[in-house]
Amino acid sequence: MEFKYLSYAMDPKLHQRMKEHCTKHRITIRQFITALIADALRKAKNATDNNTRQ
């Protein structure tokens, strides 16, 4: 899914907060969403690694 359509699927208040966050940190919405996805993947990988070691 293209990023520009994601805002239509979001809660308006959440979308506003995301835009304010991006403005404050001087990043694009695309960079913000990419970072969110990367963080979620990293957490999932860490959880999987932790389960494997036990």
C-alpha positions as CSV (number, residue, x, y, z in Angstrom):
1,M,0.0,0.0,0.0
2,E,1.3,3.4,-0.9
3,F,2.0,5.7,2.1
4,K,-0.1,8.6,0.8
5,Y,-3.3,6.5,1.2
6,L,-2.5,5.4,4.7
7,S,-3.7,8.7,6.2
8,Y,-7.2,8.0,4.9
9,A,-7.4,4.8,6.9
10,M,-6.2,6.4,10.2
11,D,-8.1,8.0,13.0
12,P,-8.0,11.8,12.3
13,K,-6.6,12.6,15.8
14,L,-3.8,10.0,15.4
15,H,-3.0,11.4,11.9
16,Q,-2.8,14.9,13.3
17,R,-0.4,13.8,16.1
18,M,1.7,11.9,13.6
19,K,2.0,15.1,11.4
20,E,2.9,17.2,14.5
21,H,5.6,14.6,15.5
22,C,7.1,14.6,12.0
23,T,7.1,18.4,11.9
24,K,8.8,18.6,15.3
25,H,11.5,16.2,14.4
26,R,11.8,17.4,10.8
27,I,11.2,14.0,9.2
28,T,8.7,13.0,6.5
29,I,5.7,10.9,7.3
30,R,7.3,8.2,5.0
31,Q,10.5,8.2,7.2
32,F,8.3,8.0,10.4
33,I,6.3,5.0,9.1
34,T,9.4,3.2,7.8
35,A,11.0,3.6,11.3
36,L,7.8,2.3,13.0
37,I,7.9,-0.8,10.7
38,A,11.6,-1.3,11.3
39,D,11.2,-1.0,15.1
40,A,8.3,-3.6,15.0
41,L,10.3,-6.0,13.0
42,R,13.3,-5.6,15.3
43,K,11.1,-6.3,18.4
44,A,9.6,-9.3,16.7
45,K,13.0,-10.7,15.8
46,N,14.3,-10.1,19.4
47,A,11.2,-11.9,20.8
48,T,11.8,-14.8,18.5
49,D,15.5,-15.0,19.4
50,N,14.7,-14.9,23.1
51,N,12.2,-17.8,22.7
52,T,14.6,-19.8,20.7
53,R,17.4,-19.5,23.4
54,Q,15.2,-20.7,26.3
